[in-house]
């Protein structure tokens, strides 16, 4: 087992180094015979912005799932809350790292907080709300894990040291405090997520300009949060060599219900979004913004990856009794859903810029620069590695 973990960890570290090289080359003169990223990108927001949206919306989804089990009485979700909390923390940290390293001048990123405070800017409030969310989430995790950390203090090695450090502050009635902080955390997460939707929605770009976009972002957060929770729990138990049964199986089935219902609502949101924008009586720019998705450059991404792979196939799998009642079936449906959600983020960010006329800008298409592909692979590998490390250090199995 240790040999497998070593190989697995080494592979992830290698992919992270590939991603780091991609980030470095995005901001410096490339050593490889490739056109520099800044002159080749064509549009200002590309793959890493879509990846940032994917991560930070997903962390909101995790937070909503956590609140259902911890705050709002969906007790069937309690057996998987620890995994969801760690995944929520990892995804928000990697998401913020993604957008920070995508900045053209990375070292000037702190100006948005310290040097140029603009309270009328939606982007400023997005930054502030996500910072608050990270703080609340860490406090919630600390309270939720505290009793089990006390038990882990007696262990030797790094796990025991981590537990002793984290329990230096004394606390009591930690589960009650975790519920209170959990409510504040999910409230902040939803506001931050809808604020991110508003950042696009208030823009003059026809595809984005939509008062319901903040609501759509929250809905898609539930979809991705439920699907990623299933994936994380399933892979974790598979790696532990534990069969999903009993309470954890019931938790997976609860996620199946949440995921299935949210996909149905997502289908209606997606359908009416494009019907209203492509309708003959809609504005010319609105129809032109929808055409790349209906029969243009983004048609494959939309019809195949978003609609077929991300919505219809998962719904069929979840609805089929012989498949949906098996953990493997829910896992397969969740993988398809997350794939569709990822392409949804790409299409939303890059496809939305189709009518953003900037001098010298090429028409956006789903073609990606090698450096941003390298960086994306690295960020996904970093997410998996961070979750693995935190899982090994925290008392995940204590109290089960």
N, C-alpha and C positions, 0 to 999 in steps of 0.2 A: 504494500500500500504506500509506503514511504517513497519507493522508487517511482511509482505512478505519479505521486504528488510532486516529486522533484521534476519529472519530465513535463508535467502539466504546468507547473510554475515557471520553468525555464522557457517553455514555448510562449507563455503569456508575456514574460519579460522581453523576449525577442520581438514580439509584435508591438509592445509598448515602445521599444527602441526604434522600430520602423516608424511608428507614429510620431515620435519625437523628432526624428530626422525630417519627416514631412513638414512638421510645424516650423522647424528651423529653416528649411528651404523655402517655405512660403514667405518668410520675412527677410531672407538674405539672397544674395546672388547664388543661384543654384550651381552646385558642382556637377550635376548631371546634365547631359545635353538635352534639356527640356526647356521649352519657353517659360520664362519667369511667370509665376502665378499671378502677380498683380496686373501684368499686361495681357494675360490670356483669359482672365476670368470673365470679362465682358459685362457682368452685372455685379452690383455691390454685395448682395446677399446670396450666398450659395450653400454648398453642402453642409458646412460646419454650423451655419445658422440654423438650418433644418435639423441638424443633430442636436443642437442646443434646445430647440423647441421640443424635440422628441424626449430628451432627458427630463427637462423641467416640468413638462406636462405629465410625464409618467410618474414623477415623484408625487405630484398632486393626486394622481390616481391611487398610488400606494397609500397615501395619507387618508384618502376617503375610505378605502377598504379597512384600514386600521381603525378609523373612528367608528365604522359600523360595528366592529367587533368589540372595541374597548369602551366606547362612549354610548352608543345607541342600542346596545342590548342584543346584537346578533351573535349570540354566544357560540354558535357553530364555527365562527371564524377565529375564536380565541387560540386554538392550537397552532395557527400559522402566523400569529401577530408578530412574533419575534423576527421571523424571516422578513416579513413585510417592512418592519421598522428599519432593519439594516439595509434592505434594498432601497427604501426611500432616502436614507441618508447618503448612500453611495451615489445614487443617480443625481441628486441635487448637487453634490460636490463636483462630480464629473461634468455635469451640465454647466455649472458656473465656470469651471476650468475651460470648457470648450469655447464659450463665448469670449472669455478673457484672452485666450491665446489666438483667437481669430481676429482680434483688433489689429489694425494696421500698425499702430504704435502701442505695443503691449505695455511698455513702462509708463504710459500716460493714463492707464486705465483708472487710477485712483482719482484723477481729476473729476470724474463724474460724481464722486462722493465728497471729496474734500475741497476741490478747487473751484468747481463751477456748479454749485447747487442751484437747481432750477425747479422749484416746486410746481411749476406749471407743466413740466415735462412728464409725460406718461412713462417714458423710459426711466427717468429718475425714480419714480415710485415703484416701477418694476424691480429695480435694483434694491431699494430699501425694503420692499415687502419680502423679497426672497432672502435677504440677509436676516430679517426678523424670523422668517420661517425656519431657517437653518438653526437659529438659536433656540427657538421653541421646540423644534424636533429633537435636538440634542438633550435638552432638559427632560422632555417626555421620555426619551429612551433611557436616560439615567434613572428616573423614578421607576420606570417599568421593570428594569433589570436589577434594581438595587437589592431586593431580597435574595435573588439568586447569586448576585455578586458576593454577598455576605457568605454564602455557602462555598463559593469558589475560592475564598481567601485562604483556605487551608491547603490548597493544592500547591505543589512545588513548581518551579519553573516560571516561564513568562506569563502563563495564564493566571497563576496565583499572584504574581506581582501586579498585573493589570488590575485584578480584582481589589487588591489592597490599596492601590493608588486611587481607584475610583470610589472607594468607600471611606476615604479619609473624612469627607464631610458626613456627619451623622444625619440620618433621616428616619422618620417613622411614618406609618400609614402611607407608604409610597404608592400603592396601587390607587388610592383615592386621589392623590396629587397627580398621578399619571393621567387619570381620567379628566381632571380639570384642565391640565396643560394640553391634553389631547384635543379637547374641544377648541381651545385657543389656536392650537397648531393647525387643525383642519380648516378653521375659519380663515386664518391667515393664508393658508395654501390656496384656498379657493379664490380669495380676493387677488392674490398674486397671479394666479393662473388666468383668471378672467381679465385682469389688468393687462396681461400679455396679449390676450385676444383683442383687447381694446387698442393696444399699440398698433396692431394691424388694421383694426376696424375703422379707426378715425382717419386712416390714410386716404388720400384721394384716388389711390389705385383701384380700378373698378372691381377686380376680383375680391379684394380685401374689404372694401368699403361696405360694411354690413353691421347694423346694430345688434344682430344676433350672434356675431362671431365670438364674443366672450362666453356666451352660453354654449356654443358649439365646442369651444376649447374645454370647458368643464366636462361636457358629455364625452368627448374623446379621451379625456383624462380617466374617466371611469372605465372606458373600454380598455385602454392600454394598461391601467393599473390592475384590473382584474386578470387580464391575460398574462401580464408579466408576473403576477403573484403565483399563478398556476405554474408557469415555467420555472420560476425560482424554487418553489416548494418541491416540484416533481424532480428536478435535477439534483437538488440538495439531498432528498431522500434516496435517490438512485445512487449518488456518490457515497452515501453512508451505508449502502447495502440494506436499506430498510424498505419493506413493502408498505405502500400507502394503504392503510386500512384504519378501521375504527374512526376516531374523532378527526383525524387528518383527512380521511376519505370524505367524511361529511363536510369538512371545510372546503374541499375541492368541489363537491357538488353544490355547495352554496355559491361558490365563485362561478360555477357553470350557469346558475340561474341569473346572477348579476350580469355576467358577460353576455348571455343570450339576450336578455331584455335590453341592455344598453346597445347591442348591435342592431336590434330592431329599430330602436329610436334613431340610431345613427344613420340607418338606411333612409328613413324618412327625411332627416335633416339634409343628407347629401342630395337626395332626389329633388327636393323643393329648392335647394340652393341653386342648382343648375337649371331647373325649370324656370324659375323667376328671372335668372340672369340671361338665359337664351331665348326667352319668350319673345315672339315677334314684336310685341308692343313695348318691350324693354328698350332702354337707351342703346344707341349704337355701340358705345364703348363697353357697356355691360355685355352685350352679345359677343363682341369681339374678344372680350376677356374669357368667355366660356368656350369659344371655338377651339382653342388649342387642346382642350381636354376632350371635346366631343369627337373631333375628327382631325386633329392637328398633331403637333410635336409631342404632346403629353397624353395622347389618346391611349397608348399601350399602358403607360403607368396608371392611368385612371381606370379604364375599363377592365384591364386584366389584373393589375396588382392591387389597386384600391378596392374595386367593386367585387370582382370575382374571388380573388385570393383573400382579401382582407375582410369581406363582409358576407358574401353569399355562401361560400364553402364552409367557413366556420359555423355559420348559423345552421346549415344542414347537418354538420357533424354533431353539434350540440343538441339538436332536436331529435336526432335518430336515437331511440332508446338503447339499442344494442351498442352504440358507440359512446353516446354522451354519458351513460351510466358507468363507463369505465374511465379510470384516471388517465389511461393512455389516450383515450379519445378526446378528453378535455384538453390534455396537453397538446395534441396535434392541432386542435382547433385554435388554441391559444397561440401556437407558433405561426399559424397562417394569419391570425388577427394582427399580431405584432408586425409581421412583414408588411401587411397592408397599411398599418398605421405609420410605419417608417416611410413608405412611399407617399402617404398622405402629407407628411411633413415636407418632403422634398417638393412635391407638386405645389403645395400651398406657398412655400417660400419662393421657389424659382419660377413656377408658373404664374404666380401673381405679378411678377415683374415683366410679363410679356408686353404690356403697353406702357411701361415706364420709359418714355423716350429720353435717352441721354445721348448727347453727341458722341459719336464713335462707338456706341454700345452695340454689340451684336445681338441678334434675336435670341433670347434664352431657349435653351433646349436641354434635355436631360443628358448632357455630356459633362463629365467631371474631370478636373485636373488631377494628374497622378498624385500630387502632393496632398490634396484634400482627401483623396481616397486613402492614402497612407495614414494620414492623421485620424480619419474616422476609424480605421481598423485598430489603431493604437488606443483610442478612447474606449472602444468596446472591450478591448483586452484589459485596459486599466480598470474598467467597471467590474469585470469578472474577478480580477485579482484582488481588488479592494474588498469585495464581498467575501471572497474566500478567506482572506486574512482576518477580517473582523469577525467572521463566523467562527474561526478557530480560536480566537481570543476571548470571545464573549461566552457566557454560560447559556448556550442554546439548549442543551439537553437537561440542564438542571431544572428540577421542578416538573418534568414531564411525567 
